[in-house]
Amino acid sequence: MCKEKKLIFRRLMVLTCLIIVSACTNAPNALDPSVTGPQVIVNPEFIRLSVSKLKDTNIVFEGSGFKPGDSVLITLLGPNETKVFVAEAPIKPDGTFKAPVPPLTKFMEILRADVTFDEKFQNVVVISQPPIPKAVYRAKAASMISKQTAETKLTVKGPTIIDSLKDWIGGLTGKIRHKKEK
């Protein structure tokens, strides 16, 4: 009888953990099919300013309602006149686009870092200045020819303690270097 209670207890614990994990995850943003004009969304809705976290985060802008055959440029507009170009994509014949943020753009534009190689030809992130400010940014999608625009929000947060620890370890292993500006 005692073994059966332990088994039931374990199953309840696993079920509880699964419920908590699923409740804490956000469903990805989706385009609204009822909107006929230009619209843009971003997944995820927020990013963290950490080399280790941003490296593993796939930031993707999607849009619809744009003129087919055109292309779109995604710009982040934020505090202190911050303006960062983060992605571009062609507009498909159905008026949609998908614009992932390239890895180099995440490092060079969002973190304002450089990327170089070590003696083993592995990427090294060189941080010489602060990243873009933490804030809620307007992500503006603007088509190149037709001048159609749409906006959404992208929240930029600071690193968590675990992110900072991972970046510190990256510094110890030589994957992240800090360079002081002169």
N, C-alpha and C positions, 0 to 999 in steps of 0.2 A: 504494500500500500504506500509506503514511503517513497519508493522509486517512481510510482505513478504520479504522486504529487510533485516530485521534482521535475518530471518530464512535462507535466502540465504547466508548471511554473516557468520552465525554460521556453516553452512554446508561446506562452503569454508575453514573456519578455521580448522575444524575437518579433512578435506581432506588434507590440507596443513601439519598439524601435522603428519598424517599418512605417508605421503610421506617423510617427514624429518626423522621420526623414522625408516622407512624401508630403507632409503638411508644410515643411520648411522650404521646399523647393518651389520656385515660381514657374508657372507655365510660360513658355516662350511667347513673345509678342507675335501677333499674326496680323496680316493685312486685312482691312475691313472690306469685304466684297461689295458692300452697299455704297461705298464712296466711289464716285465716278471720276473725280479730278485727281490731281497728283497727291500722293501720300507716301510717307516713308516711315519705317520702323527700324529699331535696332535691337539686336540680341547679342549679349545680355543688356539689361537696362542700366547697369552700372559696371564700372571697372575699378580696379585697385592700382595705385601707383607703386608697384613693386616689380622689379625685374623678373623674379621667379613667377609671380602670379600673372603678369601681363603676357609673358612668353607662352603660357599655357592657355590663355583666354582667346577664344575665337570670336572676334568682334565682326558682326555681319550686319550691314545695312541692306534692307530690301525695300523696294518701292513699286508702285503701280500708278497708272493713270498718266504716264508720260508719253510723249510723242515717239512712236517707233522710229528706229534708225538713228536717233540722236544718242548722246552719251550724257552721263551725269557725273558731277563732282560733289563729293561730300566734304563739308567744312564744319569744324567745331568752332563755335563762337562763345567766348566766355568772359570772365572778369579781366580787368586791366587790359582791355582790347586784345585779349588772346584770340588768335585766329590760326587754326591748324587745319591743313588739308590732309585728310586721312584716307580717302578711298575714291576710286572712280570705277565706272563700269559702263558698258554699252547698254542701251535700252533695247530690249527684245521686240520682235514684231507684235507681241500682245501688250506692249506698253509697260512691261515690268522690268526690273533689274535686280541683281544681287551683287553687292559690292563688299567683299571681305576686306578688312584692313590688313595689309601685308605686314609680316613680322618686322621688317626694317622700319616701316612707318611707325609701328608701335614704339620701337626703341628710340628712333631719331626724332620723331615729332612729338609724341606724347611724353616720353621720359626725358627728352632732350639730351640723349646720350649718343655716343658714337659706337660703332661696331667695328672691331678689328679682329685680327687673327693672332693666336699664340704660335709658338714654335711647332706645334703639332697640327697647325692649320684648323684649329677649332675656334669658333666664335667667342670673342671676349667683349663684354659690354663695358664701355669706358664712360663713367659718369663724371662730368666736369661742371655741371650746372644743375639747378633745381628743375624738377619736372614742371609741367603745366600746373596751375593752381587747382587745388581741390575745389570743386563747385559743381553746380548743375549747368551743363552746357547745352546750347541750342545746336542741334545737328541739322545743318541745312543741306538739302539735296537740290542742286541747281543744274538744269539741263544746259548744255553748251550752246545749242543753236536756237531752240524755241524759247529759252529763258523761263521755262516753267520752274516753279520751286515748291518745296514742301519741307516741313520741319518736324522734328521730334526732339526729345530730351535724352541726354546721356549724362548720368551722374558719375563724377570722378571722385573717388574716395581715397583716403590714405591707406597705407598698408596695415594689415593686422599684425599682431605680435608674431604670429607664425610666419607670415610673409617676410617680416623684417629678419627673423631668425634664418630663414632660407636664403635671403640675400646676403646675410653675414657669412653664412657657410659658403655661398658662391664667391664671396671675397676671399675667404681662406683658401679655396681651391683654385683661385685664379680666373674664374669665369666672369667675375665682376671686378673692375678696377675703378678706383676713385682718383681723379686727376684734378688738381687745383688750378683754376684759371689764373693767369698772371695779369 
